Amino acid sequence: TLSSSSAASDVYKRQVMVSLPGFSKKDINLEVEGSILTISAQEKEDGFTKAFTKQFRFPNTTDMDSLSATMKDGILTLSFTSSDNKKTISIK
C-alpha cells in the first residue's frame, strides 16, 4: 500500500523589479489572469502618449494570491511567494 503525505513545503519570498521611469503609480495597471501578470502603463502629456506593456508568466509553484506591488523612484517591485510543492511518499 502506498500512502502520500505532504511534507512541510519550503516557501520562498521572491521579487521582480521593473523599471518604469516617467510613470507614476496612477498610470500603471496590473492585471492577473491565471498565472499571467500583465503590466501596462500609459501617460498622456502635451499631445504625446507614452505606453508600456509587459507580461510575465509565473511558474505553477507561485502563490498568485500573495502578489503585491510597490512603486518607488520609477521602480515597480512585485513581491510574491512560491513553494517547492514537494511531497513525500511512505511505503507501507
N, C-alpha and C positions, 0 to 999 in steps of 0.2 A: 504494500500500500504506500502510495506517495502522498504526502501532505505538504502543503505550501504555507509558509508563514511570512509575513512581511517583516523584514528586519528594519531597524531604525535607519531610515534613509538619510544620507548626508544632504544637507540643504546648503546651497551656496548663494551668497548675495552677489549679484552681478550689476554692472553698469555699462551703458552705451552712451557715448558723448557725441553730439552732433553740433558742429559749428554753424551758426545761423547769424552772421554779422548783419547788422542793419534791420533785423526784425525784432519786434517786441513780442512778448508772450500773447498779447491780444491778436497779433497777426497770424498765430500758429494754431493749426488744428491737428489733433491727434485722433486717429480712429483705429479701433481694434476689431478685426473680423477673424474669428478663429485664432490661428497662430500668426496672423499677419498684422503688423502695425504699419499704418500709413501716416507719414508726417507731411503735412502740406502747409505752406506759408505764402501769404500774398500781401503785398503792401502797394498802395497807390499813392504816388506823390508827384506833384507838378505835371500831371498828364501822363506819367510813365507808370507802368505796372512791373513790379519785381515779384517773381514767383519761384517757388521751390517745392519739389515733391520727391519723396524718398520712401521706399518700402523696405521693411525688414521682415524676414520670415524667422520666427523663433523656433528652436527645437521643441520636440514634444515634451521634454522634461521641464519646460518653463511654466511657472505658475502665472498665467496671464492676469489673474485677479490681483496679483501683488504689484503689478506695473504702476509706477508713479513717475512723475516728471517735475523737474525744477528748471528754471531758466535764470542764468546769471551771466552778465557780461557777454551776451551773444552766444553762450554755450548752453544747449539744451541737454540736460542729463536725465537719462531714463534709468531707473533703478528697478530691479525685479529679483525674484528668487527662482532657483531651479534646484532640482534634486536628481540624484543618480537613479532613483526608482529601482534599485536592486532588490531582488527577493532571494530568500534562501529556501531551499527545498530539503526537507528532512525525509530520510528513508526509514520506514518502519517495518 
